[in-house]
């Protein structure tokens, strides 16, 4: 039985056979079927945390509510952000 919410059922089934969850397989197969999306290409273009200022790192830590951020060094902020 065809599932109208899946844009590429063959790829979906292949991904499910490889052990992916239903949700992840559906997202990937639908993205692959969309000509404006390229799920196999590398994603974000964000600069590494080392290039950020301490103030920018602190602001990001504040956004995600990292405890103890006010006393952290730049290196500690980077470590905390990466482990979050």
Secondary structure, DSSP 8 states (H G I E B T S, - for coil): ---TT-S-HHHHHHHHHTT--HHHHHHHHHHHHSTT--TTS-------GGGS-HHHHHHHHHHTT-TTGGG--HHHHHHHHHH-
